[in-house]
Amino acid sequence: MTSRKRPSGNIGTKVLADLERVKLWELNLAPGQSSEWHAHQNEYVFVVIEPSRLRTEYDDGTVHEDDSEAGDAVYLKPTIHRVTNVGKGRYRNIIVELKR
């Protein structure tokens, strides 16, 4: 089982491609479902495919909650967190992990 102190490397629910400079993941969460606690070791971009309301919990204890729109694209630096779909519909995004 993963935790803030023992995150996994699975930053999505499915690997779509693992290339030399990028790794592509899909994150697919039903309402009420959470991702594992996971560590993003590299910078990454995610693009929302199916929007919903997400709660993001970070390893430092902070929590952020917001709604998304289809097509939203967000660039983030390495972090440790987990996300929970607190909305009424399915949430899905594509994560582009930028390898060093």
C-alpha positions as CSV (number, residue, x, y, z in Angstrom):
1,M,0.0,0.0,0.0
2,T,1.3,3.5,-0.9
3,S,1.4,6.4,1.5
4,R,2.9,9.9,1.7
5,K,6.1,8.4,2.9
6,R,6.0,5.4,0.6
7,P,4.7,6.7,-2.8
8,S,4.7,4.6,-5.9
9,G,6.1,5.4,-9.3
10,N,2.8,4.7,-10.9
11,I,1.7,8.3,-11.8
12,G,-1.3,7.1,-13.8
13,T,-3.5,4.1,-14.2
14,K,-2.0,2.9,-17.5
15,V,1.2,3.5,-19.5
16,L,0.4,4.5,-23.0
17,A,4.0,4.8,-24.3
18,D,7.5,4.9,-22.9
19,L,9.8,6.7,-25.3
20,E,13.4,8.0,-24.9
21,R,12.4,11.6,-23.8
22,V,8.8,11.2,-22.6
23,K,6.5,8.7,-20.9
24,L,2.8,8.9,-21.6
25,W,0.3,7.8,-19.0
26,E,-3.5,7.8,-18.8
27,L,-5.2,8.6,-15.5
28,N,-8.8,7.3,-15.3
29,L,-10.8,7.8,-12.1
30,A,-14.4,6.9,-11.4
31,P,-16.3,9.2,-9.0
32,G,-14.9,8.6,-5.5
33,Q,-11.8,6.8,-6.7
34,S,-8.3,7.9,-5.7
35,S,-4.9,7.4,-7.4
36,E,-2.1,5.8,-5.4
37,W,0.2,8.2,-3.5
38,H,2.8,8.7,-6.2
39,A,6.1,10.6,-6.8
40,H,6.6,12.6,-10.0
41,Q,10.3,12.5,-10.4
42,N,10.3,14.7,-13.5
43,E,8.5,17.7,-14.7
44,Y,5.3,16.9,-16.5
45,V,2.2,18.2,-18.4
46,F,-1.3,16.8,-18.1
47,V,-4.2,17.4,-20.5
48,V,-7.8,16.8,-19.2
49,I,-9.8,14.6,-21.5
50,E,-12.9,14.1,-19.3
51,P,-13.3,16.8,-16.6
52,S,-14.6,16.4,-13.0
53,R,-13.8,17.9,-9.6
54,L,-10.5,16.7,-8.2
55,R,-9.0,16.9,-4.7
56,T,-5.2,16.8,-4.6
57,E,-3.4,15.9,-1.4
58,Y,0.3,16.7,-1.2
59,D,2.9,15.1,1.0
60,D,3.3,18.2,3.1
61,G,-0.3,18.0,4.1
62,T,-1.8,20.7,1.9
63,V,-5.0,20.0,0.0
64,H,-6.2,21.7,-3.2
65,E,-9.6,21.1,-4.8
66,D,-10.8,22.4,-8.1
67,D,-12.9,21.8,-11.2
68,S,-11.4,21.1,-14.6
69,E,-12.4,21.6,-18.2
70,A,-11.8,19.4,-21.1
71,G,-8.7,20.5,-22.9
72,D,-7.1,22.1,-19.8
73,A,-3.3,21.7,-20.0
74,V,-1.2,22.1,-16.8
75,Y,2.6,22.1,-16.4
76,L,4.0,21.0,-13.0
77,K,7.3,20.4,-11.3
78,P,8.2,17.1,-9.5
79,T,6.0,16.5,-6.5
80,I,4.5,13.7,-4.3
81,H,0.7,13.6,-4.2
82,R,-2.5,11.7,-4.8
83,V,-5.7,12.8,-6.4
84,T,-9.3,11.9,-5.7
85,N,-12.2,12.3,-8.0
86,V,-14.8,14.1,-5.8
87,G,-17.0,15.0,-8.7
88,K,-20.1,13.3,-10.1
89,G,-18.5,12.1,-13.4
90,R,-15.5,10.1,-14.6
91,Y,-12.2,12.0,-14.7
92,R,-9.6,11.2,-17.3
93,N,-6.3,12.9,-18.3
94,I,-3.2,12.2,-20.3
95,I,0.1,12.8,-18.5
96,V,3.3,13.6,-20.4
97,E,6.2,12.9,-18.1
98,L,9.3,14.7,-19.4
99,K,12.4,12.6,-19.0
100,R,15.8,14.2,-18.2
